[in-house]
Amino acid sequence: MTEHAAICPQDATTQRDAVLGLWSRNLPEASPERYDWLYRSGVATSWLARDDQGEPIGAIGLMDRAMDVFGQACSAGQPIDLNVDRPYRLGGVALGLQRAITAQVEQGERALIYGFPNAQSEPVLRRVGYRSVAEVGRWVKPLAGEAVLPGWLGRGPLRRVAGAAAGAALRLGSRETFARRPRGARFEVTDHFDARFDRLWQTARHHASIMGQRSAAYLDWRFARCPATCHRALCLTSPHDEMLGYLVYSLREGTAHVSDFLFDQPVHLDWLLAAFARLMRQQGVRAVVTVFTGAEWVASRLARFGFRRRPSAWKMLVHANADALGLEAEDLFNPSHWYVTRADVDTDF
């Protein structure tokens, strides 16, 4: 029965209740607001698996992502929200749903599809033709002394004294403490993505060979309209109010999560990182966390500003037809050619 489940693309409006019913059983953390944000907005498409009686037993989505791939504007996507009812998980339903996604590449409707599977779904993705690019980079910068103290110090006076000393050492040893502030440029914090972001994208798209497009419209959907998280952007602008760089972030339980960053020149990233660290210290934030996978020269600038790579449970896998793109497979699967942040992912945490 499970090997012959009917799998079809679904209308986002008429099949909303069917998908939400599956989510309530299998993805209880997913909300109706998330469904509307992704699927009813038209940014994602859903496929539904039904049993012999026509009852929904599984679903998967594909989030659209426009990408630049070695100078070509391409249609890409990320598989999301895979879920299958428990009685059918040992059958071929999950495999069939994933093949509905990869068929988009085989049929030429997508240049590539990239995913971030958990340990349970990774074997399924590999079975349908995904290849590994890299472990997703998770980068952490402690700001407060307590963030670097061992747990055995407890919560008493000793920890407070040690935390104050460690915090002072962190500030004195941090590059942003003595970083030169850019003359004439200014910083602003906003939650509005205007035409300046479009112009920045046009000048910054050359920083990587494979990069998801970051238009003002996309950034507005991904961050300003995201239902689960309040995002803001720290922007670096020129004296003529042109965007030189931005950094999108959110705050959660004393930690700042940097979801995306883009810049015109590498030095502009330095200025943004320095200003952001100072701003977060003023607000009492304990640590900054970001996700980045890509060019080593970007990673090295994060490291210069005190970010350290930590173990990650995420792997990035890609399914693509390199020949159709006119590329060598080694080019597509070389992590240094990519530029991936949470702007390219459907979730923030």
Secondary structure as the mmCIF struct_conf table of DSSP 4:
data_model
#
loop_
_struct_conf.conf_type_id
_struct_conf.id
_struct_conf.beg_label_comp_id
_struct_conf.beg_label_asym_id
_struct_conf.beg_label_seq_id
_struct_conf.end_label_comp_id
_struct_conf.end_label_asym_id
_struct_conf.end_label_seq_id
HELX_RH_3T_P HELX_RH_3T_P1 THR A 2 HIS A 4
STRN STRN1 ALA A 6 GLN A 10
TURN_TY1_P TURN_TY1_P1 ALA A 12 GLN A 15
HELX_RH_AL_P HELX_RH_AL_P1 ARG A 16 ASN A 26
TURN_TY1_P TURN_TY1_P2 PRO A 28 GLU A 29
HELX_RH_AL_P HELX_RH_AL_P2 PRO A 32 TYR A 35
HELX_RH_PI_P HELX_RH_PI_P1 ASP A 36 ARG A 40
TURN_TY1_P TURN_TY1_P3 SER A 41 GLY A 42
BEND BEND1 VAL A 43 VAL A 43
STRN STRN2 ALA A 44 ARG A 50
TURN_TY1_P TURN_TY1_P4 ASP A 52 GLN A 53
BEND BEND2 GLY A 54 GLY A 54
STRN STRN3 PRO A 56 VAL A 69
TURN_TY1_P TURN_TY1_P5 PHE A 70 GLY A 71
STRN STRN4 GLN A 72 VAL A 84
HELX_RH_3T_P HELX_RH_3T_P2 ARG A 86 TYR A 88
TURN_TY1_P TURN_TY1_P6 ARG A 89 GLY A 92
HELX_RH_AL_P HELX_RH_AL_P3 VAL A 93 GLU A 106
TURN_TY1_P TURN_TY1_P7 GLN A 107 GLY A 108
BEND BEND3 GLU A 109 GLU A 109
BEND BEND4 ALA A 111 ALA A 111
STRN STRN5 LEU A 112 GLY A 115
TURN_TY1_P TURN_TY1_P8 ALA A 119 SER A 121
HELX_RH_AL_P HELX_RH_AL_P4 GLU A 122 ARG A 127
TURN_TY1_P TURN_TY1_P9 VAL A 128 GLY A 129
STRN STRN6 ARG A 131 GLU A 135
HELX_LH_PP_P HELX_LH_PP_P1 VAL A 136 GLY A 137
STRN STRN7 ARG A 138 PRO A 142
BEND BEND5 ALA A 144 ALA A 144
HELX_RH_3T_P HELX_RH_3T_P3 GLY A 145 VAL A 148
BEND BEND6 LEU A 149 LEU A 149
HELX_RH_3T_P HELX_RH_3T_P4 GLY A 151 LEU A 153
TURN_TY1_P TURN_TY1_P10 GLY A 154 ARG A 155
BEND BEND7 GLY A 156 GLY A 156
HELX_RH_AL_P HELX_RH_AL_P5 PRO A 157 GLY A 173
HELX_RH_3T_P HELX_RH_3T_P5 ARG A 175 PHE A 178
HELX_LH_PP_P HELX_LH_PP_P2 ALA A 179 PRO A 182
BEND BEND8 ARG A 183 GLY A 184
STRN STRN8 ARG A 186 THR A 190
BEND BEND9 ASP A 191 ASP A 191
HELX_RH_AL_P HELX_RH_AL_P6 ALA A 195 ALA A 204
HELX_RH_3T_P HELX_RH_3T_P6 ARG A 205 HIS A 207
BEND BEND10 SER A 209 SER A 209
STRN STRN9 ILE A 210 GLY A 212
HELX_RH_AL_P HELX_RH_AL_P7 ALA A 216 LEU A 219
HELX_RH_PI_P HELX_RH_PI_P2 ASP A 220 ALA A 224
BEND BEND11 ARG A 225 ARG A 225
BEND BEND12 PRO A 227 ALA A 228
STRN STRN10 ARG A 232 THR A 237
TURN_TY1_P TURN_TY1_P11 PRO A 239 HIS A 240
STRN STRN11 MET A 243 ARG A 252
TURN_TY1_P TURN_TY1_P12 GLU A 253 GLY A 254
STRN STRN12 THR A 255 PHE A 263
BEND BEND13 ASP A 264 GLN A 265
HELX_RH_AL_P HELX_RH_AL_P8 PRO A 266 GLN A 282
TURN_TY1_P TURN_TY1_P13 GLN A 283 GLY A 284
STRN STRN13 ALA A 287 VAL A 291
STRN STRN14 THR A 293 GLY A 294
HELX_RH_AL_P HELX_RH_AL_P9 GLU A 296 ARG A 304
TURN_TY1_P TURN_TY1_P14 PHE A 305 GLY A 306
STRN STRN15 ARG A 308 ARG A 310
BEND BEND14 ALA A 313 ALA A 313
STRN STRN16 LYS A 315 ALA A 320
HELX_RH_AL_P HELX_RH_AL_P10 ALA A 322 LEU A 325
TURN_TY1_P TURN_TY1_P15 GLY A 326 GLY A 326
HELX_RH_AL_P HELX_RH_AL_P11 ALA A 329 LEU A 332
TURN_TY1_P TURN_TY1_P16 PHE A 333 PHE A 333
HELX_RH_3T_P HELX_RH_3T_P7 PRO A 335 HIS A 337
STRN STRN17 TRP A 338 VAL A 340
HELX_RH_3T_P HELX_RH_3T_P8 ARG A 342 ASP A 344
BEND BEND15 VAL A 345 ASP A 346
#
